[in-house]
Amino acid sequence: MMMVGANVVAGKVLAQSLPVPVVIFLRCLLAMLLVLPFAWRDLRPLPSRRVMLNLLMQGALGAVSYNTFLLAGLRRTGALEGGLVLSSIPVVVAIGAAAILGERLTTRRWLAVLLAAGGMAALTLARTGQSSAGTLLGDALVFLAVCSETLWILLTRLSAARVGILAATFWTQLFATALQAPFAVPLLAGHVGVLRSMPLAALLVYHSVTASLLCNFFWYGGMRRVPANVGGVFTVLLPATAAALAVVLLGERVTATLAAGFVLMLASILLATWPGRRAGAAELCAAGQPR
């Protein structure tokens, strides 16, 4: 999640120089080629149709949909504010885990939803008073990325025990590359000159290796061992890292209203995902049982 948060800043820089479909296509294509030499022995036998459909949906939601909405949103809003919108991921994951996976959602977590909504409202009110509607649209697009990321997290939980980490990474990147190709390939010729820039090319390689490879390795490994709502706790590191790097590297300014929105979202995260000692131990023990 820290790597994903760092890539909010990297993605904003890339999206300012290249079309979003080109960034996603090249990132997934490079990741697929890099993982293939290590994964090819794990690609046989093929997973069942149900698992392959799950992996296809992971590629569509986790790589294509999430990054399309996120990068498009970051064209219209700051990396810091985008990171704050991403703070709603733990709460959305908690709701999704209850609705889709049947994991228990307590009253405490329902209250957290209200706090998260208050944080989003604070961001919206701040932008309504001082910026164009384009930035509000940017925040909305980032929230759609939150929804895509949530569905991806839940799908990885469902497939974690059914396919190896290397194979899952390869298939999701292959599907994402194929889905993005019709939109990206026609645009490639017009941006070859931009890609010759060594700093930009290096950032693209970094973006691919961390966001498409290492993030998947660590996340798939973690989701084999914990329930989705416990994994959701650690998504707090995504917006925290994004916000810190936006201030340090991009020089974005923390305003009082944004700080208030962050406090509300942080409170919602703590309320929604901080388990008591007994509850947390029970969840972790249950995660270790064979399924």
N, C-alpha and C positions, 0 to 999 in steps of 0.2 A: 504493500500500500504506500510506503514511502517512495518507492520508485514511480508508482502511478502518479503520486502527487508532484514529484519533480518533473514529470512529463507534461503536466499542465502548462508549466512555463515553457518547456521545449516545444510543445505543440503550438503555443501562441506565436512563438518566433517563426516556426516553419509555416504556419498558416498565413503569415503576413507576406511571405515570399512565393508560395506555391499554392495552387488550387487544392482544396481539401481532398478531393478524390485521388489526386496524384500522391499526396503525402501518405494516405492510407494504403494505396496500392503498393507503392515502393517499400513502405515499412513492412507490410505483410509478406511481400514477395521475397525480400531479403531474409526475413526471419524463417520462412519456409525453406529456403535454400541452405541456410546455416544449420538448421536442426536436422535436415535430411540425412547427412552422413552418420549421425548418432541414433536416429530413430528408425532407419530402414529395416532393421532386424525385428523391430516391434510392430511392424505394419501388417504382419501375417500371423494368424488368420485375421481377416477383416472383422471388425466388430459387427454385432447384429444390426439390422436395419433401424431398430429403435435407438440404439446408441449412436449410429451414424447420423440419424435425424437430429438427435440431441447435439452432436458436435457441429452439424450444419447450422443449427440455431445459435450455438455459442459463437461461431464465426460471424454470423449475421448480426447478432446483438452486441457481443463483446468487442469485436474488432471494427466492424463496419458502422453499425448504428451508433454505438457509444462515441466513437471517434468523429463521425460525421457531425453529430449534434454538438459535441464538445468543441471541436475546432471551429465550426461555424459560429458557435456562441462566443468563443474567445476572440473572433474577429470584431465582435460588437461590444464586448465588455472587458474589463480588466482581469488579469490573471488572479489578482487578490480576491476580487468579488466572485469570480468563477469558482475559486477555491472555497469560498464561504457557502455558495449554493451547493457545492458538492458535500458540504457538511451534513446534508440531510440524508446521505446514503445509509448510515446505520439505522435510522428510524424506518426508512422505506424498506430496507432489508428485513427488519423485524416484522413489519406488516406482511411483506411477501412470504416470509417463512411461515407465518401463521396461516395465511390464506391458501398458499400453494402446497407447502410441505406438511401442513398440519401441526407445526410447532406452536407451543402455547404462548399466547400474547396476553400478558397480565394487564391489570388496570394501570399499573405504573407506566407501562409502555404506551398505552393509549394517551395518558397525560403528556407523555413526551412528544406525541404527534402535535398536540396543541402548541407546545413550546417551539417546535420546529416551524410550524406555520407562522408563529409570531416572528421568528427570526427572518423568514422569507418575506413577511409583510414589511419588516423594518427596511430590508434592502430595497423593496419595491418603492416604498414611500420616499426613501433617500434619492432614488433615481428620478422619481416623478418630479421632484422639486428642482433638480439641477441638471438633468441630462435629457437627451432626446429619447424618443420611443425606441430607437434602434438599440439602446443599451438594455432596455426592458426586454426587448426581443432576445438579446444575447443571454440574459439571465434565464429566460424561458427555455431557450435551446439547451443551455447547460443542464437545466432540470430534466429535460427529456433524456439527456445523456445519463443522468442519475437513474432514471427508470430503466434504461437499457442495461446499465451496469448491474442493477439489482437483479434483473432477469438472468443475466449471465452468471452471477454468483449462485443463484438458486439452481441453474442448470448444471454448473460444475459440481454442486453437491450431489445431484442425482446421478452423474456419470463417474464420480471420482473412483469408485471401487470397480468399475467395469472396463476401464481402459487405462493403459500405462500413461505416465506423465509425458514422456517424449512423443508417443503416438498421438495423444490428445492435442499436444501443441502443434504437431505437424498438420493434422487434419483440420484443426480450426483455422490455421493460417492459410492452408490451401483453399479452403472454402471461402475465406474472406478475400483472398486474392482473386479468385474466380468471380465472386459477386461484384467486386469493385472494378474489374478490368474494363467492362463496357463503358464506364464513365471516365476512367483515367487514361486509357490508351490514346484516345483521340486528342487529349490535351498534352501528352508527353512531348511531342515534337516542338511545341511552342515554348517549352521551358527547359530545353537542354542547356541553354546558356546559363540559366540560373543554377542548375545542378553542378556546373563546373566550378562554382565557388567552393573552395576547400572547407571553409568554416561551416557553410550550410550543409555540404555533403557529410562532414564529420558529425554534425548535429543529427542528421537523418539516420546515420548508422547507429549513433548512441540511442536515438529514439526507438529504433527497431530492436536492438539487442536488449535494452532494458524493458521496454513496454510490451514487446511481443514475445520475448524469450524468457528472460529471468523472472519477470512478473508472473508468467504462466507457470514456470517450474515451481516457484515458491508457493503460489496460491493453490495449484492442484495438489501439491504435497500436503499443505495445511488442511485443505478441505477433506482429505482422507481421514483426518484425525479429530475434527471438531464439528459440531452442528453448525448450520448456517447462521443462527443468531449469535453464536459465540464468535464465528469468523467476522460477523458484522461489527463486533467491538473494535476490531483492529482497523476498520475502514476510517476511523477517526484520524489515523496518521496520514491519510490522503489529503484532506483539506489543510491540515496543520502544516504539512510539508509544502504544499502549493502556496499557502499564504506567506510562509517564511521566506521562500525563494523569490516570490513576487516582490516583497519589500527589499530583500538584499540585492537581488540581481537586476530587477527591472525598475527599482526606485519608486514603486507605487506607494501611495500615501494612505495611512490608516486614519480614517475619519471617525468622529464620535459615533455617527449613525452606524457605520459598518462595524465598529467595535461592539455596539449594542446588539446588532444582529448576530455577531459571532458569539456573544455571551449567551443569548437565548438558544442558539443552536447547540452550543457546548452543553448547556443545561439539559437540553433534550437528549443529547447523546448519552450523557451520564445517567439520566433517569431511565433511558430505554435499554441500555446495554450493560450497566454495571450490576452483575449478579451478586447476590449475597453469598457468603462462604459455602453454605450447604447447597444452595441451588447451583452455584458454579461447579462444585465438586461433582454433583450428581450428573450435570450435563457432560462434563469431561469424561466421567466413568462410562456413561452411556455411549459416548462417541467411540470409546475403545472396544466396545463389544462387537463381535462379528455380525455382519448384516446379510 
